[in-house]
Amino acid sequence: MKKKNETVARESKFRKFELNSNNVRGLLTSMRLFIAILTVLIIVLLIKNIFFKPKVVNYPLVYNKNETGLVLLDKKDEKVTLSKEDSVSDVLYANNTDKYVLFMKNSSLYLYKANKKNETVKVLNNVKKYYFSPDDKYIVSVDEDDNLYVYNFKKNEKIVSDIQEVKIITEDEVVYLKDGVLNRRSLKQNKDSIKKIEKNFGKDLRLLNNKYLVYLDVNKSLKLYNIIEDSNVKIDEDVSTYYSDENLEEFYYLTLNGTLYYYDGSKSNKVANDIYDIASVDVENKEIVYSKFDKTYTLYFQKGTKEASVIEKDLKNSINYVYIFNKSAVYYINKDNELMFARINGTKVGKSRTVISDVDALSFQKAKKGYVFLADATKKGLGTLYITNSYKAKKIDSDIIRTNIKIGNDGKNIYYYKNYTANSGSLYYSKGGRPKLVDEDVAKYQYVKDKKIYYIKNYNKTNRYGDLYRYTGKIKKIDDKVSSMANINNEYKK
């Protein structure tokens, strides 16, 4: 009996050991699986950050220097004189590279090439408009006689005469209006293939997802042209306007009788009737805010074709300033200049709440963490800078001027002037927390990227110039007698 009990005990102990071993093996397997998944996620995030993060181009600075003219500051801090007289307002930077800059000189268009030892090349005489193609492989220009030219960085050639207007430039083609007819033509000079898109073009032409052109003809018919298939489809008639996103093939549109539709890429879906005004649209998330009028105004939120949700009713005035934030909230400014907040819950919105009073509606900008705006502005235009992403607003700084509030490329840094009087102020930046001073007595500044800001200080109002500095975490003087800087279009991609 004793032997039997010992045998049972050994078997029981063995089974416990085997069970524990399986648990350990199972735990190790789970850990390996977790590590593998984590590794894949890290790789995906790295790929996303490397390949899909909006590109920030480290552009050279072009500025006007008194008695010198138009000057370009290259990567090595060497100064290239581009022109003796012309203005920085005529400067055009390339879309994706720091190698090319277009500028005017004696009414002619010139190209600066950084990769050719700072070479400048004349592109065309007597130019009135000019553009880079989206991939910067072509330069499209229109002369004073309305002739359309294409420059392929080897030669410049006229491709169409007597055009009315350049409408859209893609990587391969230019879409233009001539004699009321909308046409497309290849940017390749030896490919003389003009295709008619619309003989009765009206207005509001936009490019969707690099595949479709959507527009209204003269009869107010909404049309969708497929660039790849060279086919045109009428979506609807008696259309007043439409709302689109350049990255999507879907859009909203409103008819003259006030009926709102959502076009899903294949058919139109009715959203609502009797619309008075469209206040805000998020095409990507199928969210829209609109108002209706029946003795008083009612503000609605609607997701897709789901039932509409009332944001606020019995309004005496239509609401003009409405913002939809990241599928989470609707903000709007009422007639009393109060900023209101209503949380989005699926297809509904919650009760409206007051965030803050005395809001400057024109100061609203979207940042990564919420909306940035001014409140309590004085007669001199100075107010308190706030950020909000809920029913509360966080104060960033006071005595801020509305003009020249700039959001950095990644949406995190907020650049602004503090204590601005006459022609200058203190330049600060903040991530929504404690502000940091860049420099004082700043008259103008030009954002290139975070930790690369050019600015003019010590501005002489009589001579209209000052000293040019660069901020990279440290301050360095670049030049003197500088009056203005060319606008660099690096901005937060919302």
Secondary structure, 3 states (H helix, E strand, C coil): CHHHHHHHHHHHHHHHHHHHHHHHHHHHHHHHHHHHHHHHHHHHHHHHHHHHCCCCCCCCEEEEECCCEEEEECCCCCEEEEECCCCHHHCEECCCCCCEEEEEECCEEEEEEHHHCCEEEEEECCEEEEEECCCCCCEEEEECCCCEEEECCCCEEEEECCCCEEEEECCCEEEEEECCEEEEEECCCCCCCEEEEECCEEEEEEEECCCEEEEEECCCCEEEEECCCCEEEEEECCEEEEEECCCCCCEEEEECCCCEEEECCCCEEEEECCCCEEEEEECCCCEEEEEEECCCEEEEEEECCCCCEEEEEEECCCCCEEEEECCCEEEEECCCCCEEEEEEECCEECCCEEEECCEEEEEEEECCCCEEEEECCCCCCEEEEEEECCCCEEEEEEEEECCCCEECCCCCCEEEEEEEECCEEEEEEECCCCCEEEEEEEEEEEEEECCEEEEEEEEECCCCEEEEEEECCCEEEEEEEEEEECCCCCCCCC
